[in-house]
Amino acid sequence: MENFGTQAGQAPHRALWNYNLAKQSQSVFLNLATAGIPEGVDVPQGTLLDVDLETREASIVKNALVVAGGTTSAPRVAKGHFFQAGDFVFVNGDAVAVSSVDTTNADYDVLTLSGACTGATAGNYLEQAKASGASPELAHIPNLISSEWLYDFHDGNTISCVAEIFSDVDTSVFYTPISPTMIAKINATGRYLLY
């Protein structure tokens, strides 16, 4: 698989799709919403975005793959998520708040939650909810995918998107975990075919 450019001093990144089969929309440069994103993080190519096409503001769609070793109130999650304290998460029950995020382990992060999160067991995905409580709603529904890396995120950054990809895209090579729920949502736009 081809590599593409990186920030100075970093190793090349793998390409996530065939650029010959992707339609880059030069007009889709969006303001990345600062709410809910820690300053200084890198936003990888292939990040799912919820874009308001009228205001041209993009919000990152957050989810996290639960890995073995945690509990339902302090699940371990794969690196590459964007969750932070104050977010709300759920799997298949009530949504609970993220109290803190421990990133000190090199292999996984630990989300300390305000209570037990039903279904937060290895192999399942935490989704971001709008609020805590019963019958949670997804905080963001993806409709575009970032086409580039954004390094050292800070207020005022813009991000570009790939408008369509005319081939199947294997999400197992993406830099951030993408849940089956979000794959179904982004495929429903008709612009992509992720698997």
Salt bridges, closest charged atoms under 4 A:
ASP50 OD2 - HIS140 ND1 3.07
ASP87 OD2 - LYS62 NZ 2.72
ASP109 OD1 - LYS79 NZ 2.51
ASP109 OD2 - HIS81 NE2 2.82
GLU137 OE1 - LYS130 NZ 3.47
GLU164 OE2 - LYS23 NZ 3.55
